[in-house]
């Protein structure tokens, strides 16, 4: 099976503009393609995971990835999937986030010897003469057509700023510049990016002629993948300092039964034949499939050693063991109120809940325990003596644990 057919079989291709040409380019290792990443945080999260895995697959097949960092578009903010305008970031924050992205991407993509490129669109967007851009690019965009794009339609009732309205033009101009400057002949993006991506393809063909070799592919369920990056306790990050390897493992270990095979196909590099054999697995076999998924993805992001530790800790917790590799949170004297700390604050400091209101709700619903004992008292406190030595084991829900100590 060639690479394009494998992408289809894994459920990764949703829409294409020129399937015959795209198949030929990808299967023959002649695609120079880009995927954009707007630096809205200082870490990539699991919503970016599918794109990174796709870039790795295509590079392994001889194609050349371009990771486009949105140092320029990040100044505007993508309205896709938003109910309100993004908070404006400073230039310094955007640059810091871009630097963090570069480090994380290098774990997935080989940037050595020109095998891949990392480009920041701030290189051309930040110094643009806006009037010149309007004259050069503006005539190729119909406002009426732009307003039919899903990313804009969803916001019309709530209010769409003119700043955000420019995002499609900026993203389209990105593809035009990458095509001109780096020979980029293909772009990939989530299904929520289709309108923006078509804008780039059409801009190239209108300015350079119909024979200009620019093509578009969208990834199936990438917008759903962005939702996958959120849990009750916050986002699932690829940075181990923000989401520990254990919590990352547990996130994938706890995916819904209906999603496990889909995730195995889309995100792991296991042979399709091996995954297809799991199609009829049920009951405890699905738990085995989830363990395989969690281990493979944790190993890909954090390495085999961390994946082994996380799997061992998860199994020990499941069987009632001590779980020496359980995630830990160290509390300082400054965190205490006298000689104790209230349980809700401790849940929040440990990262098991994102806010005090979530902590109260978890306790009221009977989902919190301390050292195996369920706690329902909203005024419960943990003393300094309890936190000394090995500390206490907090549990939220069935599978979220943290050892907290001083």
PyMOL commands that set and color helices and strands:
alter all, ss='L'
color gray80, all
select helices_A, chain A and resi 3-9+19-27+46-60+73-75+91-105+112-114+122-125+130-140+143-146+150-153+162-165+167-182+191-208+222-228+245-253+257-267+272-276+284-302+304-318+333-335+343-349+356-364+384-387
alter helices_A, ss='H'
color red, helices_A
select strands_A, chain A and resi 13-16+32-37+64-69+116-120+186-190+215-219+230-231+234-235+328-330+340-342+368-370+373-374+381-383+392-396+400-405
alter strands_A, ss='S'
color yellow, strands_A
deselect
rebuild
show_as cartoon
